[in-house]
């Protein structure tokens, strides 16, 4: 007498309990990772804002040299966080505009930076770019213009660029 059972395929997939345990573990991991991810994204927004302002200043400098005329970068509503415009004095000609930086605070020493035809500003300028009050990140970027007129940025933990 043969006592073997006929071939029955083994069931595939997860049970409901296995799926619920897996989801619970994933939720716990996401809850642990979310605060650091928020801080990371805010840090990236600060870095991008500093890069945007630095690029605008570099563009204004190169246009001043190329046009052999003054080119100004002016903050919208006296705050670079609200955006800026780049205008060539000859004409005057609007070259570029930048909109609101969206949730970034900018503390600048001036509201207008004017490049002369030699590519220099003749005045000091620096800006501290940071997240607004109440943010979870402490990342800050300092942007300044060196004596040759080239914008520079660096990461900082200080409350000002000085």
ZABA-16275 format. One line per field, with one value per residue (C-alpha): residue in one letter; x, y, z; residue number from 1. Coordinates in Angstrom, 2 decimals, padded with zeros to 5 digits. Each point is the difference from the previous one (the first is absolute). Layout:
BEGIN
rest A; ...
u X; ...
v Y; ...
w Z; ...
nr NUM; ...
REM end
This chain:
BEGIN
rest X; X; X; X; X; X; X; X; X; X; X; X; X; X; X; X; X; X; X; X; X; X; X; X; X; X; X; X; X; X; X; X; X; X; X; X; X; X; X; X; X; X; X; X; X; X; X; X; X; X; X; X; X; X; X; X; X; X; X; X; X; X; X; X; X; X; X; X; X; X; X; X; X; X; X; X; X; X; X; X; X; X; X; X; X; X; X; X; X; X; X; X; X; X; X; X; X; X; X; X; X; X; X; X; X; X; X; X; X; X; X; X; X; X; X; X; X; X; X; X; X; X; X; X; X; X; X; X; X; X; X; X; X; X; X; X; X; X; X; X; X; X; X; X; X; X; X; X; X; X; X; X; X; X; X; X; X; X; X; X; X; X
u 000.00; 001.41; -000.46; 001.35; -002.28; -000.54; 002.17; -001.42; 001.69; 001.21; -001.88; 001.93; -000.10; -000.28; -002.50; -001.92; 002.00; 003.34; -001.14; -001.17; 003.30; 001.97; -002.06; 000.36; 003.81; 000.06; -002.12; 002.34; 003.05; -001.64; -000.88; 003.65; 001.32; -002.50; 001.52; 003.50; -001.38; -001.82; 003.23; 001.81; -002.53; 000.09; 003.80; -000.23; -002.42; 002.46; 002.86; -002.07; -001.00; 003.65; 000.91; -002.77; 001.07; 003.67; -000.81; -001.99; 002.93; 002.44; -002.31; -000.29; 003.78; 000.60; -002.67; 001.58; 003.36; -001.48; -002.24; 002.60; -002.77; -001.30; -002.27; -002.04; -001.55; -002.85; -002.05; -003.77; -001.72; 003.42; 000.47; 001.88; -002.29; -002.79; 002.11; 002.07; 000.37; 003.13; 000.07; 002.65; 000.35; 000.39; -003.54; -000.99; -000.47; -001.60; 002.22; -001.49; -002.41; -000.25; -003.13; -000.50; 002.39; -002.84; 000.60; 003.61; 001.23; 002.73; 001.74; 002.06; 002.13; -001.45; -003.10; 001.83; 003.31; 001.38; 002.85; 002.10; 001.42; 003.16; -002.06; 000.45; -002.60; 001.98; -001.99; -000.12; -002.92; -000.86; -003.17; -000.89; -002.40; -001.89; -003.28; -002.69; -000.53; -001.50; 001.73; 001.54; 003.30; 002.95; 001.63; 001.02; 001.91; 002.04; 000.34; 002.40; 001.74; 003.79; 002.10; 000.11; -003.80; -000.42; -002.80; 001.06; -002.01; 000.82; -001.87; -000.15; -001.48; 000.44; -002.85; 001.60; 002.56; 002.39
v 000.00; 003.34; 002.69; 002.90; 002.93; 001.38; 003.05; 003.20; 003.30; 001.98; 003.29; 003.11; 003.53; 001.61; -000.57; 002.95; -000.03; 000.03; 002.95; 001.97; -000.59; 001.13; 003.17; 000.75; -000.31; 002.30; 002.62; -000.02; 000.40; 002.90; 001.74; -000.20; 001.23; 002.82; 002.70; -000.44; 000.00; 003.29; 001.53; -001.29; 001.52; 003.35; -000.05; -000.65; 002.92; 002.29; -001.26; 000.53; 003.54; 000.91; -001.47; 001.95; 003.30; -000.73; -000.85; 003.22; 002.04; -001.81; 000.63; 003.69; 000.28; -001.65; 002.18; 003.16; -000.97; -001.04; 003.08; 002.41; 001.49; -000.20; -002.95; -000.12; -002.85; 001.42; -001.80; -000.07; 001.93; 000.56; -003.72; -002.53; -002.72; 001.59; -000.30; 002.45; 001.73; 000.48; 003.25; 001.46; 003.77; 000.60; 000.21; -000.92; -003.61; -002.70; -003.07; -002.52; -000.41; -002.52; -000.73; -000.73; -002.54; -001.66; -000.39; 001.17; 002.97; 002.27; 002.57; 002.17; 003.08; 001.82; -000.17; 000.89; -001.22; 001.99; -001.33; 002.50; -000.56; -001.50; -002.74; 001.40; 001.34; 002.61; -000.87; -002.95; -002.40; -003.12; -001.95; -002.66; -002.52; -002.17; -001.71; 002.13; -000.03; -003.22; -002.18; -003.33; 000.68; 002.05; 000.12; 003.45; 001.30; 003.16; 001.71; 002.89; 001.83; -000.09; 003.09; -001.08; -000.10; -003.78; -001.37; -002.73; -002.25; -002.11; -001.98; 001.59; -000.50; 003.62; 002.47; 002.38; -000.01; 002.36
w 000.00; -001.12; 002.66; -001.98; -000.54; -003.43; -000.85; 001.41; -000.85; 002.97; 000.54; -000.96; 001.40; 003.40; 002.72; 001.33; 003.23; -001.88; -002.11; 003.06; 001.84; -003.06; -000.34; 003.73; -000.24; -003.05; 001.77; 003.00; -002.26; -001.86; 003.27; 001.07; -003.39; -000.64; 002.27; -001.43; -003.54; 000.66; 001.28; -003.10; -002.41; 001.80; -000.22; -003.73; -000.44; 001.79; -002.17; -003.16; 001.05; 000.61; -003.37; -001.76; 001.53; -000.70; -003.62; -000.38; 001.32; -002.32; -002.94; 000.88; 000.27; -003.38; -001.64; 001.46; -001.48; -003.35; -000.38; 001.44; 002.11; 003.57; 000.78; 003.22; 001.95; 002.07; 002.64; -000.47; 002.84; 001.64; 000.75; -002.12; 001.42; -002.11; -003.16; -002.02; -003.35; -002.08; -001.97; -002.33; 000.45; -003.73; -001.24; 002.79; -001.01; 002.14; -000.36; 002.44; 002.88; 002.80; 001.97; 003.68; 001.53; 001.90; 003.71; 000.09; 002.05; -001.39; 002.19; -002.38; 000.70; -003.03; -002.18; -003.23; -001.37; -002.94; -002.12; -001.88; -003.46; 001.58; 001.73; 003.50; 002.39; 001.90; 003.14; 002.34; -000.16; 001.91; 000.61; 002.55; -001.51; 002.47; 000.73; 001.67; 003.76; 001.34; -002.55; 000.96; -001.80; 001.17; -003.45; -001.17; -002.99; -000.15; -003.39; -000.50; -002.83; 000.03; -000.93; -003.67; -000.14; -000.03; 002.21; 002.45; 002.30; 003.02; 002.57; 003.46; 003.44; 001.09; 000.29; -002.52; -002.80; 001.79
nr 1; 2; 3; 4; 5; 6; 7; 8; 9; 10; 11; 12; 13; 14; 15; 16; 17; 18; 19; 20; 21; 22; 23; 24; 25; 26; 27; 28; 29; 30; 31; 32; 33; 34; 35; 36; 37; 38; 39; 40; 41; 42; 43; 44; 45; 46; 47; 48; 49; 50; 51; 52; 53; 54; 55; 56; 57; 58; 59; 60; 61; 62; 63; 64; 65; 66; 67; 68; 69; 70; 71; 72; 73; 74; 75; 76; 77; 78; 79; 80; 81; 82; 83; 84; 85; 86; 87; 88; 89; 90; 91; 92; 93; 94; 95; 96; 97; 98; 99; 100; 101; 102; 103; 104; 105; 106; 107; 108; 109; 110; 111; 112; 113; 114; 115; 116; 117; 118; 119; 120; 121; 122; 123; 124; 125; 126; 127; 128; 129; 130; 131; 132; 133; 134; 135; 136; 137; 138; 139; 140; 141; 142; 143; 144; 145; 146; 147; 148; 149; 150; 151; 152; 153; 154; 155; 156; 157; 158; 159; 160; 161; 162
REM end
